[in-house]
Amino acid sequence: MGISVLRLLSPRGIDFQSTGRGGVPDITPSVVAAALANGLGSYPVNLALYLYTGDSKARAVLEYGVRQAIICEGSTMDPVVLDGLVRSAMGELFDHTRCSTCNGSGMVYSVPLKTGETHGAVVSCTKQRRVLTTCLKCEGHGVGKWSDFKRAKAAGLNGRSYSRRYSAARSAGLRAVRAWQCDLTSHLEAELKEVDD
């Protein structure tokens, strides 16, 4: 039952033919996301709505929350810098680019060296056998990692001033979103466990 409920969160998971109301679905992804997130705070609910429906209003609420977390962590800063830090944090969290090495799969083929033993002597020889291994560049996530230079560039800052003055404040925004994500995940797991029982 849990998988069928999660399928409703995707716009492709709705059967528009069987709704009986002229192609208007009875249950929309935003309704399901809001129902599963019932009992959570404003930010985890908006995170669910943004992740599953792409709602621009939900993203604006998330940007406001990230902005507040950065303001609480950092000292007084220029509003232009603050906007850049929010834009950079939201970009890293939600605007993913595929890893250039594994093309988003998280796995790469490699040709390992195999050591063999011949009459007591250890011999190293290359076997032309490809082995599927975890991509080292993205650590198996399939998403390109952001360097401090890329974070600074997205914020409109130079790398030195970013790492000296603004890195900790921006990290507070990332921690806030990850905390909302943990709240949402634990709540969804509890809700789906109730549905399965």
C-alpha positions in Angstrom: 0.0 0.0 0.0 2.9 2.4 0.8 4.3 2.4 -2.8 0.9 3.1 -4.3 0.4 6.1 -2.1 3.9 7.4 -3.0 3.1 7.0 -6.7 0.3 9.6 -6.3 3.0 12.2 -5.5 4.2 12.1 -9.0 2.2 13.9 -11.7 2.8 10.8 -13.9 1.2 8.6 -11.2 -2.3 9.9 -11.7 -4.7 8.1 -14.0 -6.6 10.9 -15.7 -8.8 8.4 -17.6 -10.5 6.9 -14.5 -11.3 10.1 -12.7 -14.8 10.4 -14.2 -14.7 14.2 -14.0 -13.7 15.2 -17.6 -10.0 14.7 -17.1 -9.7 16.5 -13.8 -8.1 14.2 -11.2 -9.8 13.8 -7.9 -6.5 13.5 -6.1 -3.7 15.8 -7.1 0.0 15.4 -6.1 -0.2 18.5 -4.0 -3.2 17.1 -2.1 -1.4 13.9 -1.4 1.9 15.7 -0.4 -0.1 18.0 2.0 -2.0 15.0 3.5 1.2 13.0 4.1 2.9 16.1 5.6 -0.1 16.8 7.9 1.1 17.5 11.4 4.5 19.0 10.3 5.7 22.6 10.5 5.4 25.1 7.6 8.8 24.5 6.2 8.7 20.7 5.9 5.2 20.9 4.4 6.5 23.4 1.8 9.5 21.2 1.2 7.2 18.3 0.4 5.1 20.5 -1.9 8.1 21.7 -3.7 9.8 18.4 -4.1 6.7 16.6 -5.3 4.9 19.3 -7.3 7.5 21.9 -8.1 5.2 24.6 -6.6 6.9 28.1 -7.0 5.1 29.4 -3.9 6.5 26.6 -1.8 10.0 27.4 -3.1 9.6 31.0 -2.1 8.7 29.9 1.4 11.8 27.7 1.5 13.9 30.6 0.3 12.5 32.8 3.1 13.4 30.0 5.6 16.9 29.7 4.3 17.3 33.5 4.4 16.2 33.5 8.0 18.7 30.7 8.9 21.5 32.6 7.2 20.6 35.8 9.0 20.6 34.1 12.4 24.0 32.5 11.8 25.8 35.4 10.1 26.6 38.9 11.1 25.0 41.9 9.4 25.5 41.6 5.7 24.7 43.4 2.5 21.2 42.4 1.1 22.8 41.7 -2.3 25.2 39.2 -0.6 22.4 37.7 1.4 20.4 37.2 -1.8 23.4 35.6 -3.5 23.9 33.2 -0.5 20.3 32.2 -0.6 20.4 31.7 -4.4 23.6 29.6 -4.0 22.2 27.4 -1.2 18.9 26.8 -3.0 20.8 26.0 -6.2 23.0 23.4 -4.6 20.1 21.7 -2.9 17.5 21.7 -5.6 19.0 22.5 -9.0 21.0 19.3 -9.5 23.4 18.7 -12.4 24.5 15.2 -13.4 28.0 14.1 -12.5 30.2 14.4 -15.6 32.1 11.2 -15.0 29.3 8.7 -14.5 26.6 10.7 -16.3 24.2 10.6 -13.3 24.3 6.8 -12.7 26.7 6.9 -9.7 28.6 3.9 -11.2 31.5 3.6 -13.6 33.3 0.8 -15.3 36.9 0.2 -14.4 39.6 -2.3 -15.4 41.3 -3.5 -12.2 44.7 -5.0 -12.0 44.6 -8.6 -10.9 47.4 -10.2 -9.0 48.0 -13.9 -9.7 50.3 -16.5 -8.2 52.5 -18.7 -10.4 54.6 -21.5 -8.7 55.1 -19.5 -5.6 56.1 -16.2 -7.4 53.6 -13.3 -7.3 52.9 -12.0 -10.8 50.9 -8.9 -11.6 48.9 -9.0 -14.9 46.2 -6.9 -16.3 43.0 -8.7 -17.2 40.7 -6.9 -19.6 37.6 -7.5 -17.5 35.4 -4.5 -16.8 34.0 -4.1 -13.3 31.2 -1.8 -12.3 32.3 0.3 -9.3 31.1 3.4 -7.5 32.0 6.7 -9.1 34.7 8.4 -7.0 33.9 11.9 -8.2 30.3 12.0 -7.0 30.7 9.2 -4.4 27.9 7.2 -6.0 25.2 9.9 -5.8 25.1 10.7 -9.5 25.0 14.4 -8.8 27.9 16.8 -9.4 29.4 18.1 -6.2 29.7 21.8 -5.7 33.1 23.2 -4.9 33.6 26.3 -2.8 34.5 28.2 -6.0 31.2 27.2 -7.6 29.3 28.1 -4.4 31.0 31.5 -4.3 30.4 32.1 -8.0 26.6 31.3 -7.6 26.5 33.8 -4.8 28.2 36.4 -6.8 31.3 36.5 -4.6 35.0 35.9 -5.1 36.3 32.6 -3.6 38.5 34.2 -0.9 35.8 36.5 0.6 33.3 33.6 0.5 35.5 31.2 2.3 36.6 33.8 4.9 33.3 35.5 5.7 30.3 33.8 4.3 30.8 30.0 4.2 29.5 29.4 7.8 26.4 31.5 7.3 25.5 29.7 4.0 26.1 26.4 5.7 23.4 27.4 8.3 20.9 27.6 5.4 21.8 24.2 4.2 21.5 22.7 7.7 18.1 24.2 8.0 16.8 22.6 4.8 18.4 19.2 5.8 16.6 19.4 9.2 13.3 20.0 7.4 14.1 17.1 5.1 14.8 14.8 8.1 11.5 15.9 9.8 9.6 15.2 6.5 11.3 11.8 5.9 10.6 10.6 9.5 7.0 11.8 9.3 6.5 10.1 5.9 7.9 6.8 7.2 5.6 6.9 10.2 2.6 7.7 8.0 3.4 5.0 5.5 3.9 2.5 8.4 0.4 3.3 9.6 -1.0 2.8 6.1 0.8 -0.6 5.7 -0.4 -1.8 9.1 
